[in-house]
Amino acid sequence: MDPARERLRFLLDTVALQAEHLLGTDQRLFVEPFTPERALQLRSDPLLAERLDAFSARFARLQDTAGDKLLHALLICVGEPIGSALDNLDLAARLGLLSTSSDDWIAARTLRNRMVHEYIRHAYAAARGLVAVVGAAGDSAS
């Protein structure tokens, strides 16, 4: 097998594993809705804080791997030119390689950034970000 296909296979396996881990964390974190009131408990509930950390990190890692590395490797394997991240997303959408629009991927990236950088200081932003992530995941699954 050529190196590009080996890399693609490795990244596909990695994304599947990352998604499995994210799903497990999702099931534990969202046993009950993640509301702004629940987000206010982050300082006093270390288990909730750890689950939110795990969810945020796993979502970010999956989004980075799928949106950056996997997409890049996939475009190489199908013989397409590599451009900027936005150009790659638009190209993949035009080729039918994405199950959602490139706008959805950009929205996921924005959510990733909000979750990684804001949740620790802004409980309401954490709740909004998590609700948006879970909603987006549900939309793309359907």
N, C-alpha and C positions, 0 to 999 in steps of 0.2 A: 504494500500500500504506500502511496506517495505521502510525503510529510504533510502536505496541506490537508489531505483527507484524514490522516492520523490526528492532526490537531483538531479538525472539525469533530471527529468522533470523541476525542477527549473532552472537548468543550460541551458537546451534547450530553455526555455522561455527567459532567460537572454541574451543568444547569439542572438536570433532572434531580441530582442529589441535593442541590441547594433549594430547589422548589419543595422537595420532600421535607427538608428541615424547616423551611418557612411555614409550610402547612401545619406541621406539628406545633410550632410556636403559636401560630394563628389560632389553632383549636384551644390552646391553653389560655391565651390572652383574652380571647373573645367569648369565654364561657358566658359572660354577661356583657352588655353593650359598653363600649368605651366612651363614656360621656365626659363632659368637662368636669363634672363632680368627681367622677372616678379618677380623672387625671390629677385632680388636686390631692389625691391620696398618695401620689408618687413619693413624696418626702417621708411619709410615715409607714409605707408598706414596701419593704425591700424586695419582696417576691414580685410584686407588681412592677416595680422599677426594673428588676432584672429581666422580666419577661418583655417589657417594652424595649429595653436595650437589645435583647436578643432579636426581637421582631424587626426593629429599625436596622440593625446590623445585617441581618439575613436578607431583608428586603433590598437594602443598598447593594449588598454583594451580588445578589441575583440580578438586579437591574444593571449593574456594572458589567457583569459577565455576559449576560444575554445581549444587552444593548451595544456594548463596545466590542468585546472579544469575539463572541459567537457570530454576530452579524458580519463582522470583518472577515472571519474565516469562511463563512458561508458564501459571501460575495466572491472571495478568491476562488473557491471551489467551482463556482458556476461561471468563472471567467469574466467577471465584471470588474470595472475599474473601481479603485478605492478612493473616496473623497473625504470630505468632512463628515462628522457624525450625522449632521442633518441631511447632507446629500446621500449618505449611505442609507439612512432611514427612508428617505423619499424613493430612492431606487428600489430598495427591498419591497416597499409598498407597491410600486408600479409593477414589479415582477411577480407580485402575489406571494411573496415569501413571509409576509406578516399576517397574523390573524386579526390585527387591529390597524388603524391608520397610524401614520407617522406622528400625527398630532397627539394620539393617545400615548405613544412612547415618550414624546416630549413632556406631556403632562405627568407621566410616571417619573420622569427624571426630576421635574420640579418638586413633586411630592417627596421623592428620595432626599433631595437637598433640604427641604423643610424639615423632614423627620430627623435627619442627621444633625442639623445645625440649630433647630429651634426647640425641640421638645423638652430639653432639660430645663430651660428657663421659662417656657411659656406653656402652661398646662392646657390652656384652651387651644393653642396651635397644635399641640400633640393630639388632642381629641379630634380636631378637624382633619388633620393629616391622616390619622388612622382610619377615620370613617371614609375619607376619600380613597385611600389605598384599598380598603376592603371592598368598597363600591366598584372601583375600577377592576379589581381582580374578579369580582362577580360578573361584571359586564363582559370582560374578555373571555370568561369561561363559558358564556352562553352563546 
